[in-house]
Amino acid sequence: MCLRVFVVKVRDPNGLMLKVGLTGSIAVGKSFVLRTLAELGCHVIDADDIARTVVAPGSAGLKSVTQAFGEGFLQPDGALDRAKLGAIVFSDEQRRAQLNSILHPLIIAAQDDQIREIESQDPTGIVVIDAALMIESGGYRRLDKLIVVHCRPEIQLDRLMSRENLSREAAEQRIASQMPQAEKIKYADFLIDTSEGFEDACRQALTVFEKLKSVARGAPGN
């Protein structure tokens, strides 16, 4: 288990909130790293939660999605059938791009609203935004630093098959639909490799957190 360290303030009182992106491909351990950083005292924003909110029943996002894809992707209660829609977009690059063009601006706008709210309450803190497609959407450009979580490809595949109860072919298709891990790594300010298990990943997250505190305090070289 990770050591829990709760931090009240980490930045110079005259500074601004440090905004950090957290990304990585599917099934590499982003959620674990996000929870660890939250335990350490970072404010965290999960893009998956926001993605659900922007297509909630009655939302403008859901209206746009149904206009583009049809009402056949709605459940009886009016909610979006995410699994049914996902099965389509994971296998069709053009449809996936169409969906992303609808959702990404809404998700980024909602993230920015949350960031402003957090900053109003804790202007000297650190906020970490977790989003799998942060690089692809260009959302990382508005942030101060970027953490990329990754693991060995064979481990990623095994985790995804087990987590989602997918065949190897289906899991490989989902992985192939995203930017390769090696490409995402090129964008990173900090890397966390979860290949050796979560205790080792926890130690790496602690190290990254200490570096983020140094950045937040304006240490030389950061």
TORKOL-4160 file (C-alpha; in steps of 0.2 Angstrom, whole numbers, padded with zeros to 4 digits, m for minus):
222
<pt num="1" X="0000" Y="0000" Z="0000"/>
<pt num="2" X="0006" Y="0018" Z="m0003"/>
<pt num="3" X="0011" Y="0029" Z="0011"/>
<pt num="4" X="m0003" Y="0042" Z="0013"/>
<pt num="5" X="0004" Y="0059" Z="0015"/>
<pt num="6" X="m0008" Y="0074" Z="0015"/>
<pt num="7" X="m0001" Y="0091" Z="0010"/>
<pt num="8" X="m0011" Y="0107" Z="0014"/>
<pt num="9" X="0000" Y="0119" Z="0004"/>
<pt num="10" X="0014" Y="0116" Z="m0008"/>
<pt num="11" X="0016" Y="0132" Z="m0018"/>
<pt num="12" X="0023" Y="0149" Z="m0014"/>
<pt num="13" X="0009" Y="0161" Z="m0008"/>
<pt num="14" X="0012" Y="0172" Z="m0023"/>
<pt num="15" X="0012" Y="0158" Z="m0036"/>
<pt num="16" X="m0002" Y="0151" Z="m0046"/>
<pt num="17" X="m0010" Y="0133" Z="m0046"/>
<pt num="18" X="0001" Y="0121" Z="m0055"/>
<pt num="19" X="m0009" Y="0112" Z="m0068"/>
<pt num="20" X="m0003" Y="0094" Z="m0072"/>
<pt num="21" X="m0009" Y="0082" Z="m0085"/>
<pt num="22" X="m0010" Y="0063" Z="m0082"/>
<pt num="23" X="m0012" Y="0052" Z="m0098"/>
<pt num="24" X="m0007" Y="0035" Z="m0105"/>
<pt num="25" X="m0015" Y="0022" Z="m0115"/>
<pt num="26" X="m0029" Y="0010" Z="m0110"/>
<pt num="27" X="m0026" Y="m0002" Z="m0096"/>
<pt num="28" X="m0009" Y="0005" Z="m0091"/>
<pt num="29" X="m0013" Y="0010" Z="m0073"/>
<pt num="30" X="m0018" Y="0028" Z="m0074"/>
<pt num="31" X="m0032" Y="0027" Z="m0062"/>
<pt num="32" X="m0020" Y="0020" Z="m0049"/>
<pt num="33" X="m0008" Y="0034" Z="m0051"/>
<pt num="34" X="m0022" Y="0046" Z="m0050"/>
<pt num="35" X="m0028" Y="0039" Z="m0033"/>
<pt num="36" X="m0010" Y="0039" Z="m0027"/>
<pt num="37" X="m0008" Y="0058" Z="m0031"/>
<pt num="38" X="m0024" Y="0062" Z="m0023"/>
<pt num="39" X="m0019" Y="0053" Z="m0007"/>
<pt num="40" X="m0003" Y="0064" Z="m0008"/>
<pt num="41" X="m0013" Y="0080" Z="m0008"/>
<pt num="42" X="m0016" Y="0084" Z="m0026"/>
<pt num="43" X="m0033" Y="0090" Z="m0032"/>
<pt num="44" X="m0038" Y="0078" Z="m0046"/>
<pt num="45" X="m0050" Y="0078" Z="m0060"/>
<pt num="46" X="m0055" Y="0062" Z="m0069"/>
<pt num="47" X="m0060" Y="0065" Z="m0088"/>
<pt num="48" X="m0070" Y="0049" Z="m0088"/>
<pt num="49" X="m0082" Y="0056" Z="m0075"/>
<pt num="50" X="m0083" Y="0072" Z="m0085"/>
<pt num="51" X="m0086" Y="0062" Z="m0101"/>
<pt num="52" X="m0101" Y="0054" Z="m0093"/>
<pt num="53" X="m0107" Y="0071" Z="m0087"/>
<pt num="54" X="m0107" Y="0080" Z="m0104"/>
<pt num="55" X="m0118" Y="0067" Z="m0111"/>
<pt num="56" X="m0130" Y="0065" Z="m0097"/>
<pt num="57" X="m0149" Y="0064" Z="m0101"/>
<pt num="58" X="m0155" Y="0081" Z="m0107"/>
<pt num="59" X="m0137" Y="0088" Z="m0110"/>
<pt num="60" X="m0132" Y="0097" Z="m0126"/>
<pt num="61" X="m0118" Y="0084" Z="m0128"/>
<pt num="62" X="m0130" Y="0070" Z="m0128"/>
<pt num="63" X="m0141" Y="0079" Z="m0141"/>
<pt num="64" X="m0126" Y="0082" Z="m0152"/>
<pt num="65" X="m0121" Y="0064" Z="m0151"/>
<pt num="66" X="m0138" Y="0057" Z="m0155"/>
<pt num="67" X="m0140" Y="0070" Z="m0170"/>
<pt num="68" X="m0123" Y="0063" Z="m0177"/>
<pt num="69" X="m0126" Y="0044" Z="m0173"/>
<pt num="70" X="m0144" Y="0042" Z="m0171"/>
<pt num="71" X="m0156" Y="0038" Z="m0156"/>
<pt num="72" X="m0152" Y="0019" Z="m0158"/>
<pt num="73" X="m0138" Y="0022" Z="m0146"/>
<pt num="74" X="m0149" Y="0028" Z="m0132"/>
<pt num="75" X="m0155" Y="0016" Z="m0118"/>
<pt num="76" X="m0173" Y="0015" Z="m0113"/>
<pt num="77" X="m0171" Y="0028" Z="m0099"/>
<pt num="78" X="m0163" Y="0040" Z="m0111"/>
<pt num="79" X="m0145" Y="0038" Z="m0106"/>
<pt num="80" X="m0132" Y="0035" Z="m0119"/>
<pt num="81" X="m0127" Y="0017" Z="m0122"/>
<pt num="82" X="m0109" Y="0019" Z="m0120"/>
<pt num="83" X="m0105" Y="0001" Z="m0123"/>
<pt num="84" X="m0115" Y="0000" Z="m0139"/>
<pt num="85" X="m0107" Y="0017" Z="m0146"/>
<pt num="86" X="m0090" Y="0011" Z="m0140"/>
<pt num="87" X="m0091" Y="m0005" Z="m0150"/>
<pt num="88" X="m0094" Y="0006" Z="m0166"/>
<pt num="89" X="m0081" Y="0019" Z="m0164"/>
<pt num="90" X="m0067" Y="0007" Z="m0158"/>
<pt num="91" X="m0068" Y="m0001" Z="m0175"/>
<pt num="92" X="m0071" Y="0014" Z="m0186"/>
<pt num="93" X="m0058" Y="0028" Z="m0186"/>
<pt num="94" X="m0069" Y="0040" Z="m0195"/>
<pt num="95" X="m0083" Y="0038" Z="m0183"/>
<pt num="96" X="m0071" Y="0039" Z="m0168"/>
<pt num="97" X="m0064" Y="0055" Z="m0174"/>
<pt num="98" X="m0082" Y="0062" Z="m0177"/>
<pt num="99" X="m0087" Y="0057" Z="m0159"/>
<pt num="100" X="m0071" Y="0065" Z="m0152"/>
<pt num="101" X="m0074" Y="0081" Z="m0162"/>
<pt num="102" X="m0091" Y="0082" Z="m0152"/>
<pt num="103" X="m0085" Y="0077" Z="m0135"/>
<pt num="104" X="m0067" Y="0084" Z="m0133"/>
<pt num="105" X="m0072" Y="0103" Z="m0133"/>
<pt num="106" X="m0086" Y="0099" Z="m0120"/>
<pt num="107" X="m0074" Y="0089" Z="m0109"/>
<pt num="108" X="m0060" Y="0102" Z="m0110"/>
<pt num="109" X="m0072" Y="0116" Z="m0106"/>
<pt num="110" X="m0079" Y="0106" Z="m0091"/>
<pt num="111" X="m0061" Y="0103" Z="m0085"/>
<pt num="112" X="m0057" Y="0121" Z="m0086"/>
<pt num="113" X="m0073" Y="0125" Z="m0076"/>
<pt num="114" X="m0067" Y="0113" Z="m0062"/>
<pt num="115" X="m0049" Y="0120" Z="m0063"/>
<pt num="116" X="m0055" Y="0137" Z="m0060"/>
<pt num="117" X="m0066" Y="0132" Z="m0046"/>
<pt num="118" X="m0052" Y="0122" Z="m0037"/>
<pt num="119" X="m0040" Y="0137" Z="m0040"/>
<pt num="120" X="m0052" Y="0149" Z="m0032"/>
<pt num="121" X="m0052" Y="0138" Z="m0016"/>
<pt num="122" X="m0034" Y="0133" Z="m0016"/>
<pt num="123" X="m0024" Y="0145" Z="m0027"/>
<pt num="124" X="m0007" Y="0138" Z="m0022"/>
<pt num="125" X="m0011" Y="0119" Z="m0024"/>
<pt num="126" X="m0008" Y="0106" Z="m0038"/>
<pt num="127" X="m0022" Y="0100" Z="m0049"/>
<pt num="128" X="m0020" Y="0084" Z="m0059"/>
<pt num="129" X="m0031" Y="0081" Z="m0074"/>
<pt num="130" X="m0032" Y="0063" Z="m0080"/>
<pt num="131" X="m0037" Y="0060" Z="m0098"/>
<pt num="132" X="m0033" Y="0046" Z="m0109"/>
<pt num="133" X="m0034" Y="0056" Z="m0125"/>
<pt num="134" X="m0026" Y="0072" Z="m0118"/>
<pt num="135" X="m0012" Y="0072" Z="m0131"/>
<pt num="136" X="m0023" Y="0067" Z="m0146"/>
<pt num="137" X="m0035" Y="0081" Z="m0141"/>
<pt num="138" X="m0021" Y="0094" Z="m0139"/>
<pt num="139" X="m0028" Y="0097" Z="m0121"/>
<pt num="140" X="m0011" Y="0095" Z="m0113"/>
<pt num="141" X="m0005" Y="0111" Z="m0121"/>
<pt num="142" X="m0014" Y="0122" Z="m0109"/>
<pt num="143" X="m0006" Y="0113" Z="m0094"/>
<pt num="144" X="0011" Y="0116" Z="m0085"/>
<pt num="145" X="0017" Y="0098" Z="m0085"/>
<pt num="146" X="0013" Y="0081" Z="m0092"/>
<pt num="147" X="0014" Y="0064" Z="m0083"/>
<pt num="148" X="0013" Y="0049" Z="m0095"/>
<pt num="149" X="0009" Y="0032" Z="m0087"/>
<pt num="150" X="0015" Y="0017" Z="m0097"/>
<pt num="151" X="0019" Y="m0002" Z="m0096"/>
<pt num="152" X="0025" Y="m0016" Z="m0107"/>
<pt num="153" X="0014" Y="m0020" Z="m0121"/>
<pt num="154" X="0011" Y="m0038" Z="m0116"/>
<pt num="155" X="0006" Y="m0032" Z="m0098"/>
<pt num="156" X="m0006" Y="m0019" Z="m0105"/>
<pt num="157" X="m0014" Y="m0032" Z="m0116"/>
<pt num="158" X="m0016" Y="m0045" Z="m0102"/>
<pt num="159" X="m0024" Y="m0031" Z="m0091"/>
<pt num="160" X="m0036" Y="m0026" Z="m0104"/>
<pt num="161" X="m0042" Y="m0043" Z="m0108"/>
<pt num="162" X="m0044" Y="m0047" Z="m0090"/>
<pt num="163" X="m0052" Y="m0031" Z="m0085"/>
<pt num="164" X="m0065" Y="m0030" Z="m0099"/>
<pt num="165" X="m0067" Y="m0049" Z="m0102"/>
<pt num="166" X="m0061" Y="m0046" Z="m0120"/>
<pt num="167" X="m0054" Y="m0058" Z="m0133"/>
<pt num="168" X="m0036" Y="m0055" Z="m0138"/>
<pt num="169" X="m0042" Y="m0049" Z="m0155"/>
<pt num="170" X="m0055" Y="m0036" Z="m0147"/>
<pt num="171" X="m0042" Y="m0030" Z="m0134"/>
<pt num="172" X="m0029" Y="m0028" Z="m0148"/>
<pt num="173" X="m0041" Y="m0018" Z="m0158"/>
<pt num="174" X="m0045" Y="m0006" Z="m0144"/>
<pt num="175" X="m0026" Y="m0004" Z="m0140"/>
<pt num="176" X="m0023" Y="m0001" Z="m0159"/>
<pt num="177" X="m0036" Y="0013" Z="m0159"/>
<pt num="178" X="m0026" Y="0024" Z="m0148"/>
<pt num="179" X="m0009" Y="0033" Z="m0150"/>
<pt num="180" X="0005" Y="0020" Z="m0147"/>
<pt num="181" X="0013" Y="0021" Z="m0130"/>
<pt num="182" X="0030" Y="0025" Z="m0137"/>
<pt num="183" X="0023" Y="0040" Z="m0146"/>
<pt num="184" X="0015" Y="0046" Z="m0130"/>
<pt num="185" X="0031" Y="0045" Z="m0120"/>
<pt num="186" X="0039" Y="0058" Z="m0131"/>
<pt num="187" X="0027" Y="0071" Z="m0124"/>
<pt num="188" X="0031" Y="0067" Z="m0106"/>
<pt num="189" X="0039" Y="0078" Z="m0093"/>
<pt num="190" X="0038" Y="0064" Z="m0080"/>
<pt num="191" X="0036" Y="0045" Z="m0083"/>
<pt num="192" X="0028" Y="0032" Z="m0072"/>
<pt num="193" X="0030" Y="0013" Z="m0078"/>
<pt num="194" X="0018" Y="0001" Z="m0070"/>
<pt num="195" X="0026" Y="m0014" Z="m0077"/>
<pt num="196" X="0033" Y="m0021" Z="m0061"/>
<pt num="197" X="0017" Y="m0019" Z="m0051"/>
<pt num="198" X="0008" Y="m0006" Z="m0041"/>
<pt num="199" X="0020" Y="m0005" Z="m0026"/>
<pt num="200" X="0034" Y="0000" Z="m0038"/>
<pt num="201" X="0022" Y="0012" Z="m0047"/>
<pt num="202" X="0018" Y="0020" Z="m0030"/>
<pt num="203" X="0036" Y="0023" Z="m0027"/>
<pt num="204" X="0038" Y="0031" Z="m0044"/>
<pt num="205" X="0022" Y="0042" Z="m0041"/>
<pt num="206" X="0029" Y="0048" Z="m0024"/>
<pt num="207" X="0045" Y="0053" Z="m0033"/>
<pt num="208" X="0036" Y="0062" Z="m0046"/>
<pt num="209" X="0025" Y="0071" Z="m0033"/>
<pt num="210" X="0041" Y="0077" Z="m0024"/>
<pt num="211" X="0047" Y="0084" Z="m0041"/>
<pt num="212" X="0030" Y="0093" Z="m0044"/>
<pt num="213" X="0032" Y="0101" Z="m0027"/>
<pt num="214" X="0049" Y="0107" Z="m0032"/>
<pt num="215" X="0041" Y="0114" Z="m0048"/>
<pt num="216" X="0027" Y="0122" Z="m0039"/>
<pt num="217" X="0039" Y="0131" Z="m0027"/>
<pt num="218" X="0049" Y="0138" Z="m0042"/>
<pt num="219" X="0065" Y="0128" Z="m0038"/>
<pt num="220" X="0079" Y="0132" Z="m0049"/>
<pt num="221" X="0080" Y="0121" Z="m0065"/>
<pt num="222" X="0061" Y="0118" Z="m0065"/>
